[in-house]
Amino acid sequence: MADLRPVVHLLPAEPYGGLQRIVIELARAQRAAGRSAEIILLGTSARVEGYCRSAGIEPIMLSGNRLVRMFALRRVLAGFGAAIFHSHCEPIWAAAILAASGNPWIAHLHVYERHRTVRDRLSNWVYYRRVDRFVAITRSVAESYRARGVADFDRLEVVHNGLNYDALPVPVTRDEAVFTLSFVGRAVREKGLFDFLSTADLLRDDSAIRFLIAGDGENLAEARTTIDAMGLQERIRSLGFVDDMEPVWAQTDMLAMLSDREPFGLVILEAVAAGVAVLGYDTPSGGREIMETIPGCRLVAPASVPAIVKAVRLAAGDRAALRDEVAGGGRVVRDRYSLARMEAGVARVYAGLPEKAS
C-alpha cells in the first residue's frame, strides 16, 4: 500500500533559481499522485509566490525579521499534525525548529556539503543528529556529505532531479548561417561566466559564431563592462533575467555549462529537451555525472578556454552530427530524468520513514 502521508516542503525564497523550480514541480507531481503537498516559503518573494500559484499551489509565506519568522514557522508546523517535513537548503534557524519537532524529517541535498563557517558546522551537526533520511540529487553531492560523516550510508539515497517536459519548448529549426553559444543561468564567476567571455574573445574572428547571456547575478555588471572593454558589444548579447526561455532556446545551438563544481545542472536537461547541445567541463561533479549519460553533451578539459574554442568550432562545423546527438539526448532526458521518476524515487524514501522522529 502506498504511503500517502501529507508532506510539507520548506523552501528558501531567495536566491531564486532552479531550486525553487524543482521543489514546486515536485510538490505539484506529488499532488497529482494523490498526496497532500504544501510549500512554506521561509521568506517573501513575489517571483516564487507567482511560480507556486501558476502550479496551482498557494504557498505559506513567512515574513518579518528572523525571530518573527522562527515563531511563525514553529506555529505553522505544529498545525500540520502528522505530516512529513521535507526541507530544501533551509537556514540553520529553520533546521533547529525542524529538529525540535516530532515529525519525520527529510533533508533534500541540492548543494555540496559546506563546513567553512560555524553556521555550516552547526547545521551539519543538526543534520547528523536529527534528520531521518537524506535525498541527494547526484552521487557527487551524496559523497560530499558521506565523506564528512554528516549523512551515513543507511540514511542517504540518490534521487535525480526531473522536469515536466510537456511544459518546455519543442526543438526548432535554427538559423544555419549563425551558430550561437549561450550562457544561461546565474551570472556569477563560479559558473564560468568569464571563461565564456574569454571564449568569445578568442573566437572574435569567427563571424558566424555569436554569443548570448541569459541570466542575472552579482557579476553581470562586471561582465557587461568587460564586454565593452573587449569591443565585443556586437558579438555578445546580454539579456539579463529572462522569464520566457523559449526564444532563447530557439536561437541557441550550444549551452556553455562551465561551472567546475556543479551539483546537478537542471538547465542541462532543459537545454537538451529543447534541442540544444551542452558543453561542460570534465571535472568530478554532479554536472559531469549527468552530462556523461546524455548524448549531445560534450566535455572538455577544465578551465581550458582553448579547449572550449576547439569544441565550439567542431560543433559549428558539423551541425548535422550535433543535431543527431541532441535528438538522442532528448529521448534520454525524457526517460531517465522525468518528473514522474523523481516523484516515485522520493515516494520510496518516504515509505521508509518512521511514524515519528527517530
C-alpha positions as CSV (number, residue, x, y, z in Angstrom):
1,M,0.0,0.0,0.0
2,A,1.4,3.4,-0.9
3,D,2.5,5.8,1.8
4,L,0.5,8.9,1.2
5,R,1.2,10.9,4.4
6,P,1.0,14.6,3.8
7,V,4.2,16.4,3.1
8,V,5.3,19.9,3.8
9,H,8.2,21.4,1.8
10,L,10.3,24.1,3.5
11,L,11.8,26.3,0.8
12,P,14.0,29.4,0.9
13,A,12.6,32.3,-1.2
14,E,16.0,33.6,-2.4
15,P,18.2,33.4,-4.3
16,Y,15.8,32.4,-7.0
17,G,16.8,29.7,-9.3
18,G,16.5,26.0,-10.2
19,L,15.9,25.0,-6.5
20,Q,12.6,26.8,-6.3
21,R,11.5,25.5,-9.6
22,I,12.3,21.8,-8.9
23,V,10.6,21.8,-5.5
24,I,7.5,23.4,-6.8
25,E,7.3,20.9,-9.6
26,L,7.9,18.1,-7.2
27,A,5.0,19.3,-5.0
28,R,2.7,19.5,-8.0
29,A,3.7,16.0,-9.1
30,Q,3.0,14.7,-5.5
31,R,-0.4,16.2,-5.6
32,A,-1.1,14.6,-9.0
33,A,-0.1,11.3,-7.4
34,G,-2.7,11.7,-4.7
35,R,-0.6,13.1,-1.9
36,S,-1.3,16.3,0.1
37,A,1.7,18.5,-0.5
38,E,2.2,22.1,0.8
39,I,5.0,24.7,0.5
40,I,6.3,27.0,3.2
41,L,8.4,29.9,1.8
42,L,10.9,30.9,4.5
43,G,10.8,34.5,3.3
44,T,9.0,36.7,0.9
45,S,9.4,36.6,-2.9
46,A,6.8,37.7,-5.4
47,R,8.6,35.7,-8.1
48,V,8.5,32.4,-6.2
49,E,5.0,33.1,-4.9
50,G,3.8,33.6,-8.5
51,Y,5.5,30.4,-9.7
52,C,3.8,28.5,-6.9
53,R,0.4,29.9,-7.9
54,S,1.0,29.1,-11.5
55,A,1.5,25.5,-10.4
56,G,-1.8,25.6,-8.5
57,I,-0.2,25.8,-5.1
58,E,-0.9,28.6,-2.6
59,P,2.3,28.9,-0.5
60,I,2.5,29.8,3.1
61,M,4.9,32.7,3.2
62,L,6.8,33.8,6.3
63,S,7.6,37.5,6.7
64,G,9.3,39.8,9.2
65,N,12.6,39.6,10.9
66,R,14.2,36.2,11.7
67,L,12.8,36.0,15.2
68,V,9.2,36.6,13.9
69,R,9.7,34.0,11.2
70,M,11.0,31.5,13.8
71,F,7.9,31.7,15.9
72,A,5.7,31.7,12.8
73,L,7.4,28.6,11.5
74,R,7.0,26.7,14.8
75,R,3.3,27.6,14.9
76,V,2.6,26.7,11.3
77,L,4.4,23.3,11.5
78,A,2.5,22.4,14.6
79,G,-0.7,22.9,12.7
80,F,0.2,20.2,10.2
81,G,0.0,17.3,12.6
82,A,1.4,14.0,11.4
83,A,3.0,15.3,8.2
84,I,6.4,14.6,6.7
85,F,8.6,17.7,6.8
86,H,10.8,17.9,3.7
87,S,13.4,20.7,3.8
88,H,15.5,22.2,1.0
89,C,18.6,24.3,1.8
90,E,16.9,25.7,4.8
91,P,18.8,28.2,7.1
92,I,20.0,27.0,10.5
93,W,17.2,28.6,12.4
94,A,14.6,26.6,10.4
95,A,16.7,23.4,10.8
96,A,16.7,23.9,14.6
97,I,12.9,24.2,14.6
98,L,12.6,21.1,12.5
99,A,15.0,19.2,14.9
100,A,12.7,20.0,17.8
101,S,9.6,18.7,16.1
102,G,8.4,15.1,16.4
103,N,7.8,14.7,12.7
104,P,9.7,12.6,10.2
105,W,12.3,14.9,8.6
106,I,13.7,14.5,5.0
107,A,16.6,16.8,4.2
108,H,17.0,17.2,0.4
109,L,20.6,17.9,-0.5
110,H,20.8,20.2,-3.6
111,V,24.3,21.6,-2.9
112,Y,27.6,20.3,-1.8
113,E,28.4,19.9,1.9
114,R,29.9,23.1,3.4
115,H,32.0,23.2,6.6
116,R,33.8,26.5,6.3
117,T,31.8,28.5,8.9
118,V,30.5,28.0,12.4
119,R,27.0,28.1,10.9
120,D,27.9,25.3,8.4
121,R,29.3,23.1,11.1
122,L,26.3,23.7,13.4
123,S,23.9,22.9,10.5
124,N,25.7,19.7,9.8
125,W,25.6,18.7,13.4
126,V,21.8,19.2,13.5
127,Y,21.5,17.1,10.3
128,Y,23.6,14.3,11.7
129,R,21.7,14.1,15.0
130,R,18.2,14.5,13.8
131,V,17.4,14.0,10.0
132,D,15.7,10.7,9.4
133,R,16.6,10.4,5.7
134,F,18.6,12.4,3.2
135,V,17.9,12.7,-0.5
136,A,20.9,13.8,-2.7
137,I,20.4,15.0,-6.3
138,T,23.6,13.3,-7.5
139,R,26.1,10.7,-6.3
140,S,28.7,13.5,-6.2
141,V,26.6,15.6,-3.8
142,A,25.9,12.5,-1.7
143,E,29.6,11.6,-1.4
144,S,30.4,15.1,-0.1
145,Y,28.1,14.5,2.9
146,R,29.2,11.0,3.4
147,A,32.9,12.0,3.4
148,R,32.3,14.4,6.2
149,G,30.3,12.0,8.2
150,V,27.2,14.2,8.1
151,A,25.0,11.5,6.4
152,D,25.7,7.9,6.8
153,F,25.1,5.3,4.1
154,D,21.9,3.9,5.6
155,R,20.1,7.2,5.7
156,L,21.1,8.6,2.3
157,E,19.6,7.9,-1.2
158,V,20.2,9.5,-4.6
159,V,17.2,10.7,-6.5
160,H,17.9,12.6,-9.6
161,N,16.1,15.8,-10.5
162,G,13.4,15.6,-13.2
163,L,11.4,18.0,-15.3
164,N,8.0,18.3,-16.7
165,Y,9.0,18.3,-20.4
166,D,5.4,18.9,-21.6
167,A,5.9,22.5,-20.3
168,L,9.1,23.0,-22.2
169,P,9.5,24.3,-25.8
170,V,10.0,21.7,-28.5
171,P,13.1,21.7,-30.7
172,V,13.0,24.1,-33.6
173,T,14.9,24.6,-36.9
174,R,17.7,27.1,-36.2
175,D,19.4,29.6,-38.4
176,E,22.1,27.8,-40.3
177,A,24.0,30.9,-41.0
178,V,24.8,31.6,-37.3
179,F,26.0,29.3,-34.5
180,T,25.1,30.7,-31.1
181,L,26.8,29.7,-27.9
182,S,24.8,30.7,-24.8
183,F,25.4,31.2,-21.1
184,V,22.2,30.6,-19.3
185,G,21.7,30.9,-15.5
186,R,23.0,32.9,-12.6
187,A,25.6,35.3,-13.9
188,V,28.4,34.7,-11.5
189,R,32.1,34.0,-11.7
190,E,31.9,30.5,-10.3
191,K,29.6,29.4,-13.1
192,G,32.3,30.1,-15.7
193,L,30.9,33.5,-16.8
194,F,34.4,35.0,-17.5
195,D,35.6,31.8,-19.2
196,F,32.6,32.3,-21.5
197,L,33.7,35.9,-22.3
198,S,37.3,34.7,-22.9
199,T,36.0,32.2,-25.4
200,A,34.1,34.9,-27.3
201,D,37.3,36.9,-27.3
202,L,39.3,34.1,-28.9
203,L,36.5,33.5,-31.4
204,R,36.1,37.1,-32.4
205,D,37.3,36.4,-36.0
206,D,34.8,33.6,-36.4
207,S,32.0,35.8,-37.7
208,A,29.4,33.0,-37.9
209,I,29.7,32.3,-34.2
210,R,27.7,34.5,-31.8
211,F,27.2,34.6,-28.1
212,L,24.3,35.2,-25.7
213,I,24.0,35.6,-21.9
214,A,20.6,35.0,-20.4
215,G,20.5,35.4,-16.6
216,D,21.1,37.8,-13.8
217,G,23.6,37.8,-11.0
218,E,26.2,39.7,-8.9
219,N,28.8,39.6,-11.6
220,L,26.6,40.6,-14.6
221,A,27.5,44.3,-14.4
222,E,31.3,43.4,-14.4
223,A,30.7,41.1,-17.3
224,R,29.0,43.8,-19.3
225,T,31.9,46.2,-18.6
226,T,34.3,43.5,-19.7
227,I,32.3,43.0,-23.0
228,D,32.6,46.8,-23.7
229,A,36.3,46.8,-22.9
230,M,36.9,43.9,-25.3
231,G,34.9,45.6,-28.0
232,L,32.5,42.6,-28.3
233,Q,29.2,44.5,-28.0
234,E,28.1,43.4,-31.4
235,R,29.0,39.7,-30.8
236,I,27.7,39.2,-27.3
237,R,24.1,40.0,-26.3
238,S,23.4,40.2,-22.6
239,L,19.7,39.9,-21.8
240,G,19.6,39.9,-18.0
241,F,16.9,37.8,-16.3
242,V,14.6,36.1,-18.8
243,D,11.2,34.8,-17.7
244,D,10.3,33.1,-21.0
245,M,13.1,30.9,-22.2
246,E,11.5,29.7,-25.4
247,P,13.0,32.4,-27.6
248,V,16.4,31.9,-26.0
249,W,16.5,28.2,-26.7
250,A,15.1,28.8,-30.3
251,Q,18.3,30.7,-31.2
252,T,20.8,28.7,-29.2
253,D,22.8,25.9,-30.7
254,M,25.0,25.1,-27.7
255,L,24.8,25.8,-24.0
256,A,28.1,26.6,-22.2
257,M,28.0,24.8,-18.8
258,L,31.3,26.0,-17.4
259,S,31.0,25.5,-13.7
260,D,33.7,23.2,-12.3
261,R,31.6,22.2,-9.3
262,E,28.0,22.0,-10.4
263,P,25.8,19.9,-8.1
264,F,23.4,18.9,-10.9
265,G,22.6,21.5,-13.6
266,L,18.9,21.5,-14.2
267,V,19.5,23.7,-17.2
268,I,21.3,20.8,-18.9
269,L,18.0,18.9,-19.1
270,E,16.1,21.9,-20.2
271,A,18.6,22.7,-23.0
272,V,18.8,19.1,-24.4
273,A,15.0,18.8,-24.3
274,A,14.8,22.0,-26.4
275,G,17.2,20.5,-28.9
276,V,20.3,22.4,-27.6
277,A,23.7,20.7,-27.2
278,V,25.7,21.2,-24.0
279,L,29.4,21.9,-23.5
280,G,30.8,21.3,-20.0
281,Y,33.9,20.9,-18.0
282,D,35.2,17.4,-17.4
283,T,35.5,17.8,-13.6
284,P,34.4,15.4,-10.8
285,S,31.0,16.9,-10.2
286,G,27.3,16.3,-10.4
287,G,27.2,18.2,-13.6
288,R,29.6,15.8,-15.3
289,E,27.7,12.8,-13.7
290,I,24.6,14.0,-15.5
291,M,26.2,15.1,-18.8
292,E,28.0,11.7,-19.2
293,T,24.7,10.0,-19.5
294,I,23.2,12.3,-22.2
295,P,24.0,12.3,-25.9
296,G,24.6,15.8,-27.1
297,C,26.6,16.8,-24.1
298,R,30.4,17.2,-24.8
299,L,33.1,17.6,-22.1
300,V,36.3,19.4,-22.3
301,A,39.4,19.9,-20.1
302,P,38.5,22.1,-17.1
303,A,39.3,25.8,-17.1
304,S,40.8,25.4,-20.7
305,V,39.4,28.2,-22.8
306,P,41.4,26.9,-25.9
307,A,39.6,23.5,-25.4
308,I,36.2,25.3,-25.4
309,V,37.1,27.2,-28.5
310,K,38.1,24.0,-30.3
311,A,34.9,22.2,-29.3
312,V,32.7,25.1,-30.4
313,R,34.4,25.2,-33.8
314,L,34.0,21.5,-34.3
315,A,30.3,21.6,-33.3
316,A,29.7,24.6,-35.6
317,G,31.4,22.9,-38.4
318,D,29.2,19.7,-38.3
319,R,25.7,20.8,-37.2
320,A,24.1,17.7,-38.7
321,A,26.0,15.4,-36.4
322,L,25.3,17.7,-33.5
323,R,21.6,17.6,-34.2
324,D,21.6,13.8,-34.3
325,E,23.4,13.6,-31.0
326,V,21.0,16.1,-29.3
327,A,17.9,14.2,-30.6
328,G,19.2,11.1,-28.9
329,G,19.8,13.1,-25.8
330,G,16.3,14.4,-25.8
331,R,14.9,10.9,-25.6
332,V,17.3,10.1,-22.7
333,V,16.4,13.0,-20.6
334,R,12.6,12.5,-21.0
335,D,13.0,8.9,-19.8
336,R,15.8,9.0,-17.2
337,Y,15.2,12.5,-15.8
338,S,11.5,12.7,-15.8
339,L,9.5,14.4,-13.0
340,A,7.4,11.2,-12.6
341,R,10.6,9.2,-12.0
342,M,11.8,11.8,-9.5
343,E,8.4,11.8,-7.6
344,A,8.5,8.0,-7.5
345,G,12.0,8.0,-6.1
346,V,11.1,10.5,-3.4
347,A,8.0,8.4,-2.5
348,R,10.2,5.3,-1.9
349,V,12.2,7.4,0.5
350,Y,9.1,8.5,2.3
351,A,7.9,4.8,2.6
352,G,10.9,4.0,4.7
353,L,10.3,6.8,7.3
354,P,9.2,6.1,10.8
355,E,5.8,7.3,12.0
356,K,7.6,9.7,14.4
357,A,11.1,11.1,14.5
358,S,13.9,8.6,15.2
